[in-house]
Amino acid sequence: MGEMAAEVAREVLDRDNLQPDPYLYGVTSFTLRNKETGAEREMTMDERRRLMKALYKSSELCAWRKNDILLLDNVSVAHGRMDGRGPRKINFCGPCVCVCAS
């Protein structure tokens, strides 16, 4: 999905210098699961495109320079959730786009 994600990112972010991420990080399918029935199905390309569009509309991109540092509050960013009671299953959803310097 790298090329499609980069295409959507270029469109949403109005940046023509974004390149597809060459790594798949082991992701080979995009499955939707019905939480009531447990039924699963593969996401359509239109659903994938809409998901990428929503992700990029809420993204903030910046061009990295040598020696830049990123600090994140790991609890807020990666582990924030409701009260944490009950079973928990973590699903990964996150596109990566390389920002190339002009």
One Martini backbone bead per residue (centre of mass of N, CA, C, O) as a GRO file, in nm:
protein
  102
    1MET     BB    1   0.050   0.067   0.002
    2GLY     BB    2   0.263   0.286  -0.046
    3GLU     BB    3   0.176   0.439  -0.306
    4MET     BB    4  -0.113   0.512  -0.217
    5ALA     BB    5  -0.034   0.667   0.039
    6ALA     BB    6   0.142   0.878  -0.107
    7GLU     BB    7  -0.078   0.986  -0.293
    8VAL     BB    8  -0.269   1.083  -0.068
    9ALA     BB    9  -0.066   1.266   0.074
   10ARG     BB   10  -0.016   1.457  -0.162
   11GLU     BB   11  -0.310   1.551  -0.178
   12VAL     BB   12  -0.372   1.641   0.121
   13LEU     BB   13  -0.078   1.803   0.166
   14ASP     BB   14   0.036   1.941  -0.090
   15ARG     BB   15   0.289   1.732  -0.172
   16ASP     BB   16   0.524   1.631  -0.427
   17ASN     BB   17   0.780   1.495  -0.236
   18LEU     BB   18   0.642   1.229  -0.170
   19GLN     BB   19   0.735   0.902  -0.071
   20PRO     BB   20   0.738   0.586  -0.055
   21ASP     BB   21   0.751   0.335   0.161
   22PRO     BB   22   0.970   0.054   0.136
   23TYR     BB   23   0.821  -0.058   0.391
   24LEU     BB   24   0.594  -0.309   0.547
   25TYR     BB   25   0.629  -0.437   0.838
   26GLY     BB   26   0.452  -0.713   0.766
   27VAL     BB   27   0.229  -0.590   0.595
   28THR     BB   28  -0.030  -0.772   0.386
   29SER     BB   29  -0.302  -0.677   0.532
   30PHE     BB   30  -0.655  -0.551   0.548
   31THR     BB   31  -0.863  -0.592   0.828
   32LEU     BB   32  -1.199  -0.641   0.910
   33ARG     BB   33  -1.384  -0.637   1.227
   34ASN     BB   34  -1.659  -0.759   1.375
   35LYS     BB   35  -1.741  -0.707   1.707
   36GLU     BB   36  -1.996  -0.897   1.726
   37THR     BB   37  -1.915  -1.156   1.522
   38GLY     BB   38  -1.598  -1.169   1.407
   39ALA     BB   39  -1.600  -1.095   1.129
   40GLU     BB   40  -1.399  -1.108   0.831
   41ARG     BB   41  -1.238  -0.860   0.605
   42GLU     BB   42  -1.120  -0.714   0.339
   43MET     BB   43  -1.014  -0.429   0.236
   44THR     BB   44  -1.076  -0.198   0.028
   45MET     BB   45  -0.934   0.041  -0.161
   46ASP     BB   46  -1.134   0.261  -0.074
   47GLU     BB   47  -1.099   0.220   0.232
   48ARG     BB   48  -0.797   0.273   0.238
   49ARG     BB   49  -0.808   0.558   0.121
   50ARG     BB   50  -0.993   0.679   0.344
   51LEU     BB   51  -0.804   0.618   0.577
   52MET     BB   52  -0.560   0.778   0.477
   53LYS     BB   53  -0.703   1.049   0.461
   54ALA     BB   54  -0.770   1.070   0.764
   55LEU     BB   55  -0.478   1.050   0.867
   56TYR     BB   56  -0.357   1.297   0.704
   57LYS     BB   57  -0.557   1.517   0.812
   58SER     BB   58  -0.424   1.451   1.120
   59SER     BB   59  -0.146   1.544   1.026
   60GLU     BB   60   0.208   1.623   1.093
   61LEU     BB   61   0.453   1.773   0.896
   62CYS     BB   62   0.816   1.751   0.865
   63ALA     BB   63   1.134   1.855   0.801
   64TRP     BB   64   1.420   1.696   0.840
   65ARG     BB   65   1.720   1.744   1.022
   66LYS     BB   66   2.010   1.741   1.124
   67ASN     BB   67   1.979   1.681   1.477
   68ASP     BB   68   1.706   1.617   1.524
   69ILE     BB   69   1.442   1.603   1.780
   70LEU     BB   70   1.210   1.369   1.931
   71LEU     BB   71   0.946   1.420   2.168
   72LEU     BB   72   0.755   1.184   2.366
   73ASP     BB   73   0.461   1.081   2.523
   74ASN     BB   74   0.409   0.756   2.560
   75VAL     BB   75   0.143   0.746   2.717
   76SER     BB   76  -0.024   0.935   2.530
   77VAL     BB   77   0.049   0.816   2.243
   78ALA     BB   78   0.057   0.481   2.295
   79HIS     BB   79  -0.133   0.437   2.589
   80GLY     BB   80  -0.380   0.583   2.555
   81ARG     BB   81  -0.695   0.550   2.737
   82MET     BB   82  -0.908   0.448   2.902
   83ASP     BB   83  -0.940   0.260   3.196
   84GLY     BB   84  -0.850  -0.057   3.111
   85ARG     BB   85  -1.079  -0.243   3.116
   86GLY     BB   86  -1.047  -0.542   3.018
   87PRO     BB   87  -0.993  -0.649   2.727
   88ARG     BB   88  -0.699  -0.627   2.502
   89LYS     BB   89  -0.648  -0.511   2.164
   90ILE     BB   90  -0.382  -0.453   1.938
   91ASN     BB   91  -0.386  -0.242   1.655
   92PHE     BB   92  -0.223  -0.159   1.366
   93CYS     BB   93  -0.216   0.192   1.238
   94GLY     BB   94   0.044   0.317   1.012
   95PRO     BB   95   0.176   0.539   0.821
   96CYS     BB   96   0.460   0.596   0.602
   97VAL     BB   97   0.641   0.898   0.520
   98CYS     BB   98   0.872   1.038   0.318
   99VAL     BB   99   1.064   1.332   0.353
  100CYS     BB  100   1.191   1.523   0.098
  101ALA     BB  101   1.419   1.727   0.013
  102SER     BB  102   1.434   2.007  -0.214
   0.00000   0.00000   0.00000
